[in-house]
Amino acid sequence: MTQDRLGEKIARRIRAEGPLSVAAYMAMVLYDPELGYYVTRRPIGAGGDFITSPEISQIFGELIGIWCALIWEGMGRPDPVILAELGPGSGALAFDLLRAVNALPEFPQALRLHLVEVSPILRAEQQRRLGITDVVWLTRLEEIPAGPLLVVANEFLDALPIRQLVHGSQEWAERMVTLDLGDRLIFVDGPENPALSFLVPPSLRAAAPGSVFEICPAALNVAATLGARLTRAPGAALFIDYGRLASAVGVSLRAVSGHSPADSLAAPGSADLSADVDFSAFAEAAGITGVDIHGPVPQRCFLHALGARARLAALCARASPEQRARLESGLDRLLDPEQMGDLFKVIAFTSRGLLMPPGFEDQEPMR
C-alpha cells in the first residue's frame, strides 16, 4: 500500500539523517512527488477525506467571481489580467467563478486563468470539470507571469508545512519526528536552543514550559512573495481559511481521514494533515512589503456583504423543492457562526491606491 511505502521512505530518511522537523515530515506526507497524499489521492468530496466550501455551495465560487470582477474594475480594467487560484482542489471554485462572470462585459475575455497545483490527480479532475483548453497549470507561486494579477486561495494556507517549537526549562526547542525502538513514528523534543526563542513573538516567549508555538515559513513566504508582486503591478490576493486572529501558543496540527480525526503519525499518506493559519503573522509578512491589508473578517460577514442571501433567493426562485433545500442548507452551513461562518476568516492584500475591496467595508471583531 502507498502509505506503507511512504512510511518506510520516511523511516529510511530518519535512519540516514536523524529526526525530521514537523515541517519536513508534513512535506513528505503531503507532497512527496511519488507517494505523497496530494499526489496519490482524490481527497475532496463525500467520498474523500474532507469537503470545502466550493463543494458545499455554488454561491461561494460565484460570489468570489463577482469580487474579482469588481476588483478588476477598480484596477482600471486591465487586459489581459492573470487570475491565479492557489490549490484549486476539484476545480469547483474556478468553475463557479467563471460561470458567474461569463455574462459580464469584457472581464471574461481579459482573464488568463492559471492554476497552481502540484497533484496530477487533481489537475486531471480540474481539467475534466472546467472543460477548457486555455488553462495554464503551474507548480509554484513564483511561476505566475508578470502583469496585473488577481489571486484567490481557499483552504490553501492550512495545508502548508509548519514547524512546532516547544518551551523547555529555559529556552525553546523544536519538536521533531523520529522512530522509537519498535520503529514506530513518534514525536520528540530536540535540544533547547536560544536561537529558536527568537522565532517566537516576544509576548509569548515566557509561556509555561511545555507550551507549543507553531510557525509556518511557507505561508510567510507566500505573503511576502505576493506582497512584493503587488507592489510591482496592480492587483489583489484573497485568502479564505481557518485559523487564529493573533499569534498564540497551542497545538493545531491535525489529521483527517474519511471526514474523521486520525492519528497524524499513523499510516503517513493515508490522511490529510493541516494546521491553523496564524493570520497575524501572515498579514505582517505581507504588510512589510507595502501592500494594503484588509481583514481578516468572518466568512459569514464577507459572504453576506457580497449578497449571498440575494443570490440564494435568485437561485431558489427557479429551483425545484429538492434543489431549494440543498441550496438553503449549503449556504446556511457557510454562514452559520456555529459551523463555518466564524471558523473561516477572509483576508485580502491589495496594491496601494486601489479602493477598499468589497466585503471588508464593515469589519467586526472576531471570536
Secondary structure, DSSP 4 states (H G I P E B T S, - for coil): -HHHHHHHHHHHHHHHH-PEEHHHHHHHHHH-TTT-HHHH---BSTTSSB--HHHH-HHHHHHHHHHHHHHHHHTT--SSEEEEEES-TTSHHHHHHHHHHTTSSSHHHHEEEEEE---HHHHHHHHHHH--S--EEESSGGGSPSSSEEEEEES-GGGS--EEEEE-SSSEEEEEEEE-TTS-EEEEE----HHHHTTS-GGGTTPPTT-EEEE-HHHHHHHHHHHHHHHHS-EEEEEEEEEESS-------EEEETTEEE-TTSSTTSSEEE--EEHHHHHHHHHTTT-EEEEEEEHHHHHHHTTHHHHHHHHHTTS-HHHHHHHHHHHHHHH-TTTTTTTEEEEEEE-TTPPPPTT-SS-----
